[in-house]
Amino acid sequence: MPRYHKLGKIPHKRHTTFKKPDGGYYYEELFGTIGFDGMSSLLYHIHRPTQVMDIKGSYSVEPKIAVEKNMKAYLLDAFNAPKIEDLIKSRLSILINNDLNIMLSAPTGKTQDYFYKNTDGDEIIFIHKGTGTLRTFVGNIKFQEGDYLVIPRGIIYKIDFDTADNRHFVVESYNPVYTPKRYRNHFGQLLEHSPFCERDLRFPEELETHDENGEFIMKIKKEHIIHDYLYSTHPFDVVGCDGYNFPYAFSIHDFEPITGRVHQPPPVHQTFETSRFVLCSFCPRLYDYHPEAIPAPYNHSNIDSDEVLYYVAGDFMSRNHVQEGYISLHPAGIPHGPHPGAMERSIGKKKTDELAVMVDTFAPLKLTQLAIDLSDGKYHKSWIE
């Protein structure tokens, strides 16, 4: 999100001396993306951020592909995915391509004894169940159910949970995540027709600064390998930072649906975009108000886009048998639409209370074995009358 943000103490001019109270110097770090051309922030550390004591080892978390070239619709029950105590180990891939990695996560541990940095991609974590605090080296954000946590690549963080009952829908993007450009003017400000505005976005508020020496484990993900680094100073030693490269939170409940006289296409629900996929939020809304409107979506062909829908809550009116935590996959190349009877049931209805997250990709998705295991095996036949 192109928005300037500042926390803590910073010098008057960038790249100039910044003295500690004892006469020593703080250490400046440019935290940027796309070389020197993308979003960046300047961070000021108590200690040099480069003090690696040791590299303890590495291990692969590369997803194992079960279906390489898919042409079948699937329905998965995400709530049957295993619960795992550790935050990173709990992230289990179900759908992946060269642009993104869609994961399910149900961590039961309340915190981690390590810090985490994902250098592979930006993360969008949808909080389906649970509350807690996202703790990062550029500030903390409290979150609750319905929040999206957008964490740019390279952010050092850990998550503290309030309970052991947590469920997340995680999208790891290998291209930068932005708010849709059609919602923004050429300065980057969200426009009046946008379904959300800057005041709906929650940036880090509390800067957690530690002046500590010791042994601190940081798990760094790169090319689907986790590297265990050991640093000699606490990663959260930033006394001040400013710029445009920060994590933020946005609640799906703050998305204001765009409606019309007749059925509106899925792009009106768009919440985030990248150059290779979009993410949309389907929220409670009034239905179309033309006297002969059909609120249910029309049949449409996914010629060049795989569609993934994560059902969060409510009654998703275009389906006959989905429940909370279900995920549907409609692959590119074949049409899909409302289940038999859904179109007819929708006529004359005034509103819907459905809540869902959708990801539309511009390249085919591959399925992991977990996705197959969570599938009902017969969803592709569910349109037979």
MIKOLSE-333139 format. One record per residue (C-alpha): residue number from 1; x, y, z. Coordinates in nm, 4 decimals. Example, Ala and Ser with C-alpha at 12.3 -4.5 7.8 and 13.67 -1.06 7.14 Angstrom:
<rs>
resi | xx | yy | zz
1 | 1.2300 | -0.4500 | 0.7800
2 | 1.3670 | -0.1060 | 0.7140
</rs>
This chain:
<rs>
resi | xx | yy | zz
1 | 0.0000 | 0.0000 | 0.0000
2 | 0.1729 | 0.3253 | -0.1093
3 | 0.1415 | 0.5265 | 0.2099
4 | 0.4048 | 0.6996 | 0.4184
5 | 0.4338 | 0.5783 | 0.7770
6 | 0.6679 | 0.6743 | 1.0613
7 | 0.7369 | 0.5274 | 1.4058
8 | 0.9855 | 0.6040 | 1.6822
9 | 1.2928 | 0.8268 | 1.6591
10 | 1.4597 | 0.9130 | 1.3282
11 | 1.7216 | 1.1744 | 1.2299
12 | 1.6246 | 1.4964 | 1.0536
13 | 1.7917 | 1.3886 | 0.7276
14 | 1.8405 | 1.0406 | 0.5862
15 | 2.1912 | 0.8944 | 0.5536
16 | 2.3312 | 1.1281 | 0.8221
17 | 2.4736 | 1.0535 | 1.1654
18 | 2.2198 | 0.9572 | 1.4315
19 | 2.3713 | 0.9475 | 1.7802
20 | 2.2673 | 0.7375 | 2.0766
21 | 2.2388 | 0.9031 | 2.4201
22 | 2.5769 | 0.7519 | 2.5143
23 | 2.7465 | 0.9111 | 2.2132
24 | 2.7546 | 0.6015 | 1.9929
25 | 2.5718 | 0.5712 | 1.6637
26 | 2.2535 | 0.4038 | 1.5530
27 | 2.2866 | 0.1916 | 1.2385
28 | 2.0764 | 0.2791 | 0.9353
29 | 1.9267 | 0.0084 | 0.7092
30 | 1.7447 | 0.0607 | 0.3811
31 | 1.4682 | -0.2008 | 0.3716
32 | 1.3536 | -0.1999 | 0.0103
33 | 1.2175 | -0.4033 | -0.2797
34 | 1.2590 | -0.4263 | -0.6579
35 | 1.6183 | -0.3146 | -0.6296
36 | 1.6017 | 0.0543 | -0.5406
37 | 1.2812 | 0.1087 | -0.7394
38 | 1.0096 | -0.0397 | -0.5167
39 | 0.8618 | 0.0265 | -0.1738
40 | 1.1253 | 0.0992 | 0.0889
41 | 1.1663 | 0.2107 | 0.4480
42 | 1.4648 | 0.3347 | 0.6482
43 | 1.5264 | 0.1557 | 0.9779
44 | 1.7553 | 0.2653 | 1.2620
45 | 1.9044 | -0.0176 | 1.4699
46 | 2.0757 | -0.0141 | 1.8075
47 | 2.3118 | -0.2839 | 1.6788
48 | 2.4389 | -0.3709 | 1.3337
49 | 2.1694 | -0.5901 | 1.1686
50 | 2.4402 | -0.8035 | 1.0065
51 | 2.5800 | -0.9927 | 1.3067
52 | 2.5417 | -1.3584 | 1.2078
53 | 2.6940 | -1.5940 | 1.4676
54 | 2.6242 | -1.9220 | 1.2899
55 | 2.4049 | -2.1004 | 1.0359
56 | 2.2699 | -2.4077 | 1.2104
57 | 2.1364 | -2.5843 | 0.9026
58 | 1.8556 | -2.5853 | 0.6508
59 | 1.5641 | -2.8019 | 0.5430
60 | 1.3162 | -2.8075 | 0.2559
61 | 0.9533 | -2.7009 | 0.2810
62 | 0.8945 | -2.7321 | -0.0924
63 | 0.5400 | -2.8574 | -0.1577
64 | 0.5064 | -3.2070 | -0.3043
65 | 0.2918 | -3.1897 | -0.6172
66 | 0.0266 | -3.4611 | -0.6630
67 | -0.1532 | -3.3212 | -0.9695
68 | 0.0732 | -3.1327 | -1.2083
69 | -0.1753 | -3.0371 | -1.4817
70 | -0.5254 | -3.0108 | -1.3425
71 | -0.8526 | -2.9950 | -1.5373
72 | -1.0945 | -3.0999 | -1.2626
73 | -1.3095 | -2.9029 | -1.0177
74 | -1.2410 | -2.9813 | -0.6523
75 | -1.4091 | -2.9143 | -0.3190
76 | -1.1811 | -2.9298 | -0.0141
77 | -1.2647 | -2.9245 | 0.3565
78 | -0.9963 | -2.7019 | 0.5072
79 | -1.1104 | -2.7777 | 0.8616
80 | -0.9869 | -3.1343 | 0.8171
81 | -0.6298 | -3.0109 | 0.7719
82 | -0.4134 | -3.1101 | 1.0702
83 | -0.3551 | -2.8768 | 1.3621
84 | 0.0156 | -2.8276 | 1.4330
85 | 0.1709 | -2.6395 | 1.7252
86 | 0.4511 | -2.4599 | 1.5403
87 | 0.3551 | -2.1557 | 1.3310
88 | 0.5734 | -2.2275 | 1.0262
89 | 0.5292 | -2.6061 | 1.0302
90 | 0.1529 | -2.5563 | 1.0471
91 | 0.1525 | -2.3884 | 0.7040
92 | 0.0572 | -2.6662 | 0.4642
93 | 0.0457 | -2.6037 | 0.0907
94 | -0.2621 | -2.7092 | -0.1054
95 | -0.2359 | -2.5141 | -0.4341
96 | 0.0746 | -2.3704 | -0.5954
97 | 0.2264 | -2.2359 | -0.9164
98 | 0.5239 | -2.0164 | -1.0008
99 | 0.3342 | -1.7047 | -0.8852
100 | 0.1863 | -1.8025 | -0.5495
101 | 0.1553 | -2.0672 | -0.2810
102 | -0.1834 | -2.1138 | -0.1113
103 | -0.1561 | -2.2683 | 0.2335
104 | -0.3790 | -2.3713 | 0.5215
105 | -0.2595 | -2.3150 | 0.8764
106 | -0.3992 | -2.4122 | 1.2165
107 | -0.1246 | -2.3325 | 1.4709
108 | -0.1940 | -2.4319 | 1.8304
109 | 0.1153 | -2.2835 | 1.9976
110 | 0.0777 | -1.9391 | 2.1533
111 | 0.4159 | -1.8057 | 2.0407
112 | 0.7470 | -1.9148 | 1.8825
113 | 1.1007 | -1.9366 | 2.0193
114 | 1.2351 | -1.8002 | 1.6902
115 | 1.1908 | -1.5081 | 1.4532
116 | 1.0778 | -1.5589 | 1.0937
117 | 1.1645 | -1.3909 | 0.7651
118 | 1.0117 | -1.4875 | 0.4300
119 | 1.2356 | -1.3726 | 0.1442
120 | 1.0408 | -1.5712 | -0.1161
121 | 0.7345 | -1.3514 | -0.1217
122 | 0.4770 | -1.1207 | 0.0328
123 | 0.2239 | -1.2892 | 0.2614
124 | -0.1499 | -1.2320 | 0.2883
125 | -0.2735 | -1.4100 | 0.5998
126 | -0.6523 | -1.4240 | 0.6355
127 | -0.7468 | -1.4772 | 1.0004
128 | -1.0495 | -1.7066 | 0.9961
129 | -1.0316 | -1.7992 | 1.3651
130 | -0.8298 | -1.6594 | 1.6530
131 | -0.6906 | -1.3315 | 1.7807
132 | -0.3441 | -1.2120 | 1.8720
133 | -0.0572 | -0.9781 | 1.7890
134 | 0.1649 | -0.9649 | 1.4839
135 | 0.5028 | -0.8601 | 1.6274
136 | 0.7562 | -0.7228 | 1.3789
137 | 1.0840 | -0.5325 | 1.3842
138 | 0.8961 | -0.2282 | 1.2485
139 | 0.6102 | -0.2383 | 1.5002
140 | 0.3205 | -0.4496 | 1.6223
141 | -0.0375 | -0.4944 | 1.5004
142 | -0.3199 | -0.6534 | 1.6981
143 | -0.5500 | -0.8708 | 1.4878
144 | -0.8828 | -1.0465 | 1.5162
145 | -1.1069 | -1.2744 | 1.3129
146 | -1.1736 | -1.1426 | 0.9650
147 | -0.8449 | -0.9544 | 0.9352
148 | -0.6097 | -0.9741 | 0.6430
149 | -0.2468 | -0.9367 | 0.7536
150 | -0.0342 | -0.8159 | 0.4622
151 | 0.3325 | -0.8826 | 0.5389
152 | 0.5849 | -0.7667 | 0.2754
153 | 0.8746 | -0.9982 | 0.1986
154 | 1.1715 | -0.9620 | 0.4290
155 | 0.9757 | -0.8446 | 0.7333
156 | 1.1136 | -1.0090 | 1.0488
157 | 0.8240 | -1.1201 | 1.2660
158 | 0.6645 | -1.3595 | 1.5087
159 | 0.2968 | -1.4019 | 1.6011
160 | 0.1580 | -1.4242 | 1.9532
161 | -0.1838 | -1.5916 | 1.9755
162 | -0.4388 | -1.5448 | 2.2520
163 | -0.5676 | -1.9041 | 2.2297
164 | -0.4751 | -2.2361 | 2.0690
165 | -0.7759 | -2.2282 | 1.8330
166 | -0.6434 | -2.0566 | 1.5195
167 | -0.7203 | -2.1058 | 1.1509
168 | -0.5586 | -1.9141 | 0.8658
169 | -0.5889 | -1.9051 | 0.4864
170 | -0.2431 | -1.7978 | 0.3686
171 | -0.1442 | -1.6702 | 0.0236
172 | 0.2287 | -1.6371 | -0.0372
173 | 0.2835 | -1.4142 | -0.3407
174 | 0.6063 | -1.4093 | -0.5403
175 | 0.5076 | -1.0710 | -0.6858
176 | 0.4449 | -0.7580 | -0.4739
177 | 0.0943 | -0.7206 | -0.3275
178 | -0.0828 | -0.3879 | -0.3835
179 | -0.4252 | -0.2329 | -0.3485
180 | -0.5943 | -0.2354 | -0.6927
181 | -0.4643 | 0.0468 | -0.9091
182 | -0.8109 | 0.1340 | -1.0411
183 | -0.9006 | 0.2326 | -0.6834
184 | -0.6095 | 0.4822 | -0.6658
185 | -0.5256 | 0.8172 | -0.8218
186 | -0.1805 | 0.8900 | -0.9670
187 | -0.0605 | 0.9999 | -0.6212
188 | -0.1586 | 0.6606 | -0.4747
189 | -0.4557 | 0.7844 | -0.2707
190 | -0.7608 | 0.5588 | -0.2625
191 | -1.0446 | 0.7183 | -0.4607
192 | -1.4071 | 0.7768 | -0.3660
193 | -1.5312 | 0.4731 | -0.5610
194 | -1.2923 | 0.2399 | -0.3769
195 | -1.4683 | -0.0106 | -0.1457
196 | -1.2275 | 0.0856 | 0.1337
197 | -1.0059 | 0.3823 | 0.2224
198 | -0.6864 | 0.4581 | 0.4121
199 | -0.8594 | 0.4888 | 0.7483
200 | -0.9619 | 0.1211 | 0.7169
201 | -0.5968 | 0.0118 | 0.7028
202 | -0.4178 | -0.0508 | 1.0322
203 | -0.0424 | 0.0058 | 1.0364
204 | 0.2044 | -0.0854 | 1.3130
205 | 0.1467 | 0.1287 | 1.6206
206 | 0.3757 | -0.0041 | 1.8911
207 | 0.7489 | -0.0183 | 1.8186
208 | 0.8982 | -0.2984 | 2.0280
209 | 1.2674 | -0.2159 | 2.0836
210 | 1.5093 | -0.4584 | 2.2531
211 | 1.8733 | -0.3786 | 2.3341
212 | 1.9854 | -0.7358 | 2.3954
213 | 2.2899 | -0.9494 | 2.3178
214 | 2.2685 | -1.3270 | 2.3140
215 | 2.1704 | -1.6018 | 2.0714
216 | 1.8597 | -1.5397 | 1.8623
217 | 1.7271 | -1.7892 | 1.6090
218 | 1.5887 | -1.6521 | 1.2845
219 | 1.4268 | -1.8875 | 1.0359
220 | 1.4747 | -1.7452 | 0.6862
221 | 1.2779 | -1.8857 | 0.3938
222 | 1.4327 | -1.8694 | 0.0487
223 | 1.3377 | -2.0814 | -0.2528
224 | 1.1289 | -2.3122 | -0.0316
225 | 1.4245 | -2.3789 | 0.1998
226 | 1.4216 | -2.2779 | 0.5670
227 | 1.7666 | -2.1655 | 0.6858
228 | 1.8262 | -2.1488 | 1.0612
229 | 2.0417 | -1.8411 | 1.1271
230 | 2.1805 | -1.7517 | 1.4687
231 | 2.2199 | -1.3780 | 1.5385
232 | 2.4093 | -1.2226 | 1.8297
233 | 2.1610 | -0.9382 | 1.8898
234 | 1.7845 | -0.9220 | 1.9231
235 | 1.6203 | -0.8678 | 1.5800
236 | 1.3740 | -0.6191 | 1.7311
237 | 1.6291 | -0.3450 | 1.8029
238 | 1.4807 | -0.0735 | 1.5784
239 | 1.4374 | 0.2633 | 1.7540
240 | 1.2732 | 0.4372 | 1.4588
241 | 1.1657 | 0.3828 | 1.0978
242 | 0.9874 | 0.5610 | 0.8177
243 | 0.8903 | 0.5028 | 0.4579
244 | 0.6423 | 0.2964 | 0.2605
245 | 0.7422 | -0.0659 | 0.3257
246 | 0.5421 | -0.1850 | 0.6275
247 | 0.2999 | -0.4636 | 0.7190
248 | -0.0631 | -0.3660 | 0.7674
249 | -0.4003 | -0.5141 | 0.8574
250 | -0.7350 | -0.4763 | 0.6858
251 | -1.0606 | -0.6305 | 0.8075
252 | -1.2867 | -0.8027 | 0.5571
253 | -1.5715 | -0.6519 | 0.7598
254 | -1.4573 | -0.3031 | 0.6509
255 | -1.4948 | -0.3870 | 0.2807
256 | -1.7927 | -0.1943 | 0.1380
257 | -1.9526 | -0.4023 | -0.1408
258 | -2.0258 | -0.2429 | -0.4783
259 | -2.3745 | -0.3305 | -0.6039
260 | -2.5890 | -0.2431 | -0.9066
261 | -2.9234 | -0.2939 | -1.0798
262 | -2.8012 | -0.6218 | -1.2306
263 | -2.5401 | -0.8737 | -1.1198
264 | -2.1945 | -0.7232 | -1.0890
265 | -1.8858 | -0.9170 | -1.2072
266 | -1.6276 | -1.0505 | -0.9571
267 | -1.3785 | -0.7616 | -1.0064
268 | -1.6066 | -0.5347 | -0.7968
269 | -1.5051 | -0.7509 | -0.4999
270 | -1.1321 | -0.7087 | -0.5619
271 | -0.9280 | -0.6303 | -0.2500
272 | -0.5637 | -0.6911 | -0.3467
273 | -0.3801 | -0.7322 | -0.6734
274 | -0.0482 | -0.8506 | -0.8065
275 | 0.0736 | -0.8794 | -1.1634
276 | -0.0161 | -1.2520 | -1.1587
277 | -0.3318 | -1.2939 | -0.9486
278 | -0.6064 | -1.1003 | -0.7701
279 | -0.7721 | -1.1535 | -0.4322
280 | -1.1386 | -1.0631 | -0.3731
281 | -1.3682 | -1.0377 | -0.0695
282 | -1.7314 | -1.1480 | -0.0958
283 | -1.9151 | -0.9733 | 0.1858
284 | -2.2756 | -0.9356 | 0.3083
285 | -2.4544 | -0.7025 | 0.0663
286 | -2.7849 | -0.6054 | -0.0877
287 | -2.8712 | -0.7870 | -0.4066
288 | -2.9276 | -0.6338 | -0.7497
289 | -3.2359 | -0.4127 | -0.7671
290 | -3.3562 | -0.4434 | -1.1277
291 | -3.7136 | -0.5830 | -1.1035
292 | -3.6126 | -0.8880 | -1.3075
293 | -3.2573 | -0.9243 | -1.1777
294 | -3.1017 | -1.2667 | -1.1179
295 | -2.8794 | -1.2256 | -0.8101
296 | -2.6970 | -1.5548 | -0.8639
297 | -2.3873 | -1.5259 | -1.0835
298 | -2.4274 | -1.6212 | -1.4472
299 | -2.2398 | -1.9199 | -1.5854
300 | -1.8958 | -1.8102 | -1.6939
301 | -1.5939 | -1.9699 | -1.8559
302 | -1.2598 | -1.9528 | -1.6847
303 | -1.0636 | -1.9557 | -2.0079
304 | -0.7372 | -1.8206 | -1.8646
305 | -0.7867 | -1.8121 | -1.4884
306 | -0.8131 | -2.0696 | -1.2086
307 | -1.0616 | -1.9657 | -0.9392
308 | -1.0238 | -2.0540 | -0.5705
309 | -1.3000 | -1.9704 | -0.3211
310 | -1.2499 | -2.0020 | 0.0543
311 | -1.5889 | -2.0033 | 0.2293
312 | -1.5662 | -1.8147 | 0.5584
313 | -1.9218 | -1.7803 | 0.6914
314 | -2.2872 | -1.7503 | 0.5951
315 | -2.4820 | -1.9177 | 0.3181
316 | -2.3041 | -1.8918 | -0.0161
317 | -2.6084 | -1.8591 | -0.2386
318 | -2.4628 | -2.0012 | -0.5628
319 | -2.3737 | -2.3380 | -0.4065
320 | -2.5948 | -2.6143 | -0.2709
321 | -2.3685 | -2.7847 | -0.0203
322 | -2.0775 | -2.5719 | 0.0973
323 | -1.9967 | -2.5106 | 0.4615
324 | -1.7642 | -2.2913 | 0.6622
325 | -1.4036 | -2.3786 | 0.5820
326 | -1.4734 | -2.5361 | 0.2422
327 | -1.2569 | -2.4442 | -0.0568
328 | -1.3644 | -2.4783 | -0.4180
329 | -1.1270 | -2.4894 | -0.7146
330 | -1.2656 | -2.4170 | -1.0622
331 | -0.9883 | -2.4661 | -1.3184
332 | -0.9371 | -2.2607 | -1.6313
333 | -1.0727 | -2.3970 | -1.9556
334 | -1.4234 | -2.5065 | -1.8530
335 | -1.7371 | -2.3078 | -1.7577
336 | -1.8836 | -2.3098 | -1.4110
337 | -2.1773 | -2.1412 | -1.2443
338 | -2.4546 | -2.1800 | -0.9876
339 | -2.5532 | -2.5257 | -0.8761
340 | -2.8880 | -2.6596 | -0.9982
341 | -3.1683 | -2.4647 | -0.8322
342 | -2.9417 | -2.1886 | -0.6996
343 | -3.0289 | -1.9438 | -0.9782
344 | -3.4012 | -2.0001 | -0.9299
345 | -3.3766 | -1.9678 | -0.5505
346 | -3.1956 | -1.6365 | -0.5795
347 | -3.4677 | -1.4608 | -0.7820
348 | -3.6543 | -1.2128 | -0.5648
349 | -3.4064 | -1.2332 | -0.2768
350 | -3.2966 | -0.8969 | -0.1341
351 | -2.9610 | -0.9657 | 0.0324
352 | -2.6949 | -1.2197 | 0.1174
353 | -2.4912 | -1.2740 | 0.4320
354 | -2.2141 | -1.4724 | 0.2612
355 | -1.8508 | -1.4143 | 0.3509
356 | -1.5727 | -1.5600 | 0.1360
357 | -1.2216 | -1.4977 | 0.0055
358 | -1.1473 | -1.5583 | -0.3634
359 | -0.8156 | -1.5920 | -0.5452
360 | -0.8116 | -1.5777 | -0.9258
361 | -0.4806 | -1.6777 | -1.0793
362 | -0.3470 | -1.6038 | -1.4277
363 | -0.1600 | -1.9359 | -1.4464
364 | -0.2821 | -2.2887 | -1.3689
365 | -0.2572 | -2.4204 | -1.0161
366 | -0.0998 | -2.7506 | -0.9175
367 | -0.2482 | -2.9588 | -0.6347
368 | -0.0552 | -3.1084 | -0.3452
369 | -0.1367 | -3.4443 | -0.1898
370 | -0.3004 | -3.2646 | 0.1032
371 | -0.5452 | -3.0998 | -0.1380
372 | -0.6379 | -3.4418 | -0.2768
373 | -0.6755 | -3.5814 | 0.0756
374 | -0.9098 | -3.2962 | 0.1745
375 | -1.1219 | -3.3336 | -0.1400
376 | -1.4634 | -3.5001 | -0.1520
377 | -1.3689 | -3.6562 | -0.4876
378 | -1.7030 | -3.5874 | -0.6561
379 | -1.7487 | -3.2084 | -0.6683
380 | -1.6865 | -3.1999 | -1.0444
381 | -2.0142 | -3.3933 | -1.0894
382 | -2.2241 | -3.1669 | -0.8660
383 | -2.3893 | -2.9727 | -1.1510
384 | -2.5794 | -3.2755 | -1.2793
385 | -2.9529 | -3.2089 | -1.2443
</rs>
